Amino acid sequence: MFCRNCGKELTGSPEICINCGAKPMGGTGFCHSCGAPTTPLTEICVKCGTKVAKAIAGDISPKSRLAVTLLAWFLGIFGAHRFYLGKIGTAVVMLILGIIGLSTVWIFGIGLVCLIPVGIWALIDFIYAVSGHMKDKEGKVILKW
C-alpha cells in the first residue's frame, strides 16, 4: 500500500502516513496500489490499472439522509428538513408559506396559492434527498443513510 498524499510505501494498514502525517487514503496525488503519480481527474492508474478512488470524504455531510428524507416527506411544507440542514432562511420562507396556506385554505381556497408552490418545493427537496443530491448549508452532499 502506498500513501495517496506523498506516494511513500506503507507497511500494513496504518491510520496515518509516517512520512507526511496525512491519512494514507486522503490524498489524490498517488496510486494507493503502486505509488505512481496521479492527477485529481485520474480514474484508473496508468501504471498498474487499479481503479483510483476519489477522495470525497471532505465533501460528505455528517447529517442523516434518512432524517432529511422523512422530514421532507412528512413536514416538508413547513420546511422542517431545511431547518435540520441549517438552511434557516429558506426554511423560514417554507414555514411561513405553509402556515399561511393551511390557515387560509378554508377561505374560498385562497391558501392554495401558497400551498401549491410550497408543496412542489417540498416534493422536489424530497426527490433530491432520496436521490442523494441534497446538500447542507455548507454545500456538503448528504449521502449517509
N, C-alpha and C positions, 0 to 999 in steps of 0.2 A: 504494500500500500504506500502511496505517495501523498504528501501534503498538497492540496489543491491551491494553497496560498503561496508556498515557496518552492514546491517541487522536490523537497528533500524526502528520501526514502525513510519510511517509518516501520518499526517492528511491532507486530501485534495490531491492536486497535486502540491507540491512545486517545484520550479525550482532547488533549492539546498537543500541538507540534512542539517538540523540544527545540527545534531550530528557530522558529519565528513566534511561537506562543499563541498562534491562532488555532481555531478548530480546524482539523485537517480537511473536513469536507466543506468548510465555509467559503473557500475562495473559488475563483473561476479561472485562474491563470495556468493550471497544470492538470494533466490527466491523473485521476486517482489510481489508475491501474498501472501505468507505465512511467509516469512522471514527465511525459512530453509536454512542451508548452502548448497552450490552447488560448483561444480568444473567447470573450463572453458569448459570441454567436455560434461557437463550435457545438455541434450536436453529437458528432462521432469523432473519436480520436483518429487522426490520420495514421499514426504510428502503429497502434495496436488494434484499432477497430472497435474499441469499447465505447458504449454509449456514455456520453458525458452528461451527468445530472446537472440540471440548472440549479443554482443557489438562489432560491426564492424564499428561504426561511424568514428573512427580514421583512418580506412583503406580506406575510400572513398575519392576520389579526388574531389576538387571543380570544376574541368573542366567539360565542357558540352559534353555529349556523342553524341548529335546531331551534334555539331560542328565538332567533330573528325570524325564522320561518313561521313558527307558531304565533308569535306576536303579530306578524304581518297578516296572518290569516284571520285570527280572532279579534284583534284590536287595531287592525290596520287603519280604519277610518279615523282613529284617534291619535295616530302617529306613535303608538307605543314602541314599535320596533325601531323607529328613528331616535326616540329618547334613549333606548338601550344602546344604540350605536354611537351616541354622543352628538348626533346631528340635531341640536336643540332648536335652531331657527326653523328648519323645515318641519320639525315635529310639532312646534307650536302652531304653525300655519295649518297643519293637518288637524290638530286638536280643535282649533277654532272653527274650521270649516265643518268638521264632524259634529260639533256641538250645535252650531247654528243650523246645520242641515237637519239634524234629528229633532231639534226643538221647534222648527217651523214647517216640517213636512206635513203636519196635520192641517196647516192653514192653507188650504187650496193647493197643496203640493209645491209651495214656494221653496221649501227646503231641498227639493230635488236639484235645484240649481247649484247647491253646494255639495249634496251627497253624490251626485253622479261623477263629477271630476275627482273628488277625494276617493271615491270607491275605485275608479280606474287607476288612480295613482297608487293606492294600496295594492291592487291586483298586480300592477307592474312591479312594485317592490317585492311582492311575494314571489313572482316568477324569477326575479333577479336573485333572491335569497335561495330558492330551491336549486337554481342552476349554478350557484357558486360564483356569481358575478357581483354580488352586493359588496360594498366597501364601507368601512367605518369612517369616522371623521378625519382620521389621519391618512386616508386613502389606501389602507391595507385591505386586501381581499379577505373575506370571511369564508374559510374553507373547512375548518374543523367542526365536525358534527358534534 
